[in-house]
Amino acid sequence: MNVDMQSQYLGLQLGNPLVASASPLTGRLDMLKRLEDAGVAAAVLPSLFQEQIEHEELALQQLHEYHTDSFAESLDYFPELDNYNTGPDEYLDHIRRAKEMVAIPIIASLNGTDPGGWTRYATLLEQAGADALELNIYVVPTDPDQTGSEIEQRYIDIVTAVRHAVDIPIAVKVGPFFSSIPHMARQFVEAGAQGLVLFNRYLEPDIDLETLDVVPHLVLSTPAEALLARRWIGILYGRINASLAATSGIHRTEEVIKALLAGADVVMLASVLLTHGPEYLQTLLEELERWLSEREYASVRQMRGSVSQQNCASPEGYVRSNYMKALVSYTGKFI
Ligand SMILES: Cc1cc2nc3c(=O)[nH]c(=O)nc-3n(C[C@H](O)[C@H](O)[C@H](O)COP(=O)(O)O)c2cc1C
């Protein structure tokens, strides 16, 4: 077996196409080390949330107002705030320590819903040593007066603001709920994104039947969820000038291979690593290499995108016709 597993993502040269997605695993230095030892090619840190930054800024502002009102000498106090240990500061510290501990690229993640002051925080993530930045943008539209284009513009404004703030590559992690994913993808690229992470896996709230309250509901993904991103990556491959990362439902080697065949540059893993531990990466890497070798692929690059809409024997399979065929050919226990 001598297959070239190298992959490129956001202009970063990676040893293979397996990336640890944002999750509590990458938030721990010991786990980052285990992920690296098991062969992960890069890691995305858990997100720093807009709310965390805004909360922190508000707290500092209140502290500032209190002290300026109360004490004439208060300005002397402020240099000491540099040591104020807060969520965002801990995040920056985690980037620095991760960069010292592991050699793989570290991708920081900012998670928010509005363009605003918080996006300036991207500069600090870059200065702390992040090799790239993933922007997780998640807007839940609730106002019937707000149009789809207004919401899309919000997404673009966030990417534009961050693009102006940093020089490191940016990837945008979004959900699948756009009228035109290819058009949106192109707009992200024009706004300065070098990569797209498809798709964000939204956690739908549940209703507690005891308290009649709306409650958060976190379940890990299943392999069936990998189909959605696979399809859109297959459609986008070769059509937009950006790296493509597949996320959600990639559990087995089978999902890894299919994502790459559709055209993904990398696959991102969270649920499966949380379930089986970082060392499961070794199994995936060995099985991927064996599959490629048995089919006489010299490299991952050679197989990438070969079953994209652009290259496969039945490109219409990615669009509507398969839908009809699947429905009319259904057979089951009662049919
Ligand atoms: C416990 C947990 C925490 C997560 N935290 C983040 C996060 O902070 N930022 C983010 O962009 N995605 C986060 N995710 C989403 C994952 O990065 C990933 O996109 C999603 O779980 C789908 O991939 P999977 O099927 O491999 O789990 C989290 C997922 C889980 C399960």
The ligand as an SDF file (V2000), in Angstrom:
LIG
                    3D

 31 33  0  0  0  0  0  0  0  0999 V2000
  -21.2200   18.1990   21.4500 C   0  0  0  0  0  0  0  0  0  0  0  0
  -21.0100   18.9520   20.1540 C   0  0  0  0  0  0  0  0  0  0  0  0
  -20.4850   20.2400   20.1880 C   0  0  0  0  0  0  0  0  0  0  0  0
  -20.3130   20.9470   18.9920 C   0  0  0  0  0  0  0  0  0  0  0  0
  -19.7920   22.2170   19.0330 N   0  0  0  0  0  0  0  0  0  0  0  0
  -19.6430   22.9150   17.8800 C   0  0  0  0  0  0  0  0  0  0  0  0
  -19.1150   24.2230   17.8880 C   0  0  0  0  0  0  0  0  0  0  0  0
  -18.7500   24.7790   18.9180 O   0  0  0  0  0  0  0  0  0  0  0  0
  -19.0110   24.8750   16.7000 N   0  0  0  0  0  0  0  0  0  0  0  0
  -19.3930   24.3090   15.5180 C   0  0  0  0  0  0  0  0  0  0  0  0
  -19.2540   24.9400   14.4580 O   0  0  0  0  0  0  0  0  0  0  0  0
  -19.8810   23.0510   15.4800 N   0  0  0  0  0  0  0  0  0  0  0  0
  -20.0270   22.3710   16.6280 C   0  0  0  0  0  0  0  0  0  0  0  0
  -20.5420   21.1010   16.5860 N   0  0  0  0  0  0  0  0  0  0  0  0
  -20.9570   20.5530   15.2930 C   0  0  0  0  0  0  0  0  0  0  0  0
  -19.8700   19.6600   14.7110 C   0  0  0  0  0  0  0  0  0  0  0  0
  -18.6890   20.3660   14.4460 O   0  0  0  0  0  0  0  0  0  0  0  0
  -20.3480   18.9980   13.4130 C   0  0  0  0  0  0  0  0  0  0  0  0
  -20.4610   19.9480   12.3750 O   0  0  0  0  0  0  0  0  0  0  0  0
  -21.6760   18.2640   13.5680 C   0  0  0  0  0  0  0  0  0  0  0  0
  -21.7410   17.5520   14.7860 O   0  0  0  0  0  0  0  0  0  0  0  0
  -21.9020   17.2990   12.4140 C   0  0  0  0  0  0  0  0  0  0  0  0
  -20.8280   16.4210   12.2820 O   0  0  0  0  0  0  0  0  0  0  0  0
  -20.8860   14.8990   12.8560 P   0  0  0  0  0  0  0  0  0  0  0  0
  -21.9780   14.2270   12.1650 O   0  0  0  0  0  0  0  0  0  0  0  0
  -19.5310   14.3530   12.5300 O   0  0  0  0  0  0  0  0  0  0  0  0
  -21.1290   15.0230   14.3320 O   0  0  0  0  0  0  0  0  0  0  0  0
  -20.6840   20.3690   17.7610 C   0  0  0  0  0  0  0  0  0  0  0  0
  -21.1980   19.0640   17.7530 C   0  0  0  0  0  0  0  0  0  0  0  0
  -21.3590   18.3600   18.9270 C   0  0  0  0  0  0  0  0  0  0  0  0
  -21.9020   16.9690   18.8720 C   0  0  0  0  0  0  0  0  0  0  0  0
  1  2  1  0
  2  3  1  0
  2 30  2  0
  3  4  2  0
  4  5  1  0
  4 28  1  0
  5  6  2  0
  6  7  1  0
  6 13  1  0
  7  8  2  0
  7  9  1  0
  9 10  1  0
 10 11  2  0
 10 12  1  0
 12 13  2  0
 13 14  1  0
 14 15  1  0
 14 28  1  0
 15 16  1  0
 16 17  1  0
 16 18  1  0
 18 19  1  0
 18 20  1  0
 20 21  1  0
 20 22  1  0
 22 23  1  0
 23 24  1  0
 24 25  2  0
 24 26  1  0
 24 27  1  0
 28 29  2  0
 29 30  1  0
 30 31  1  0
M  END
$$$$
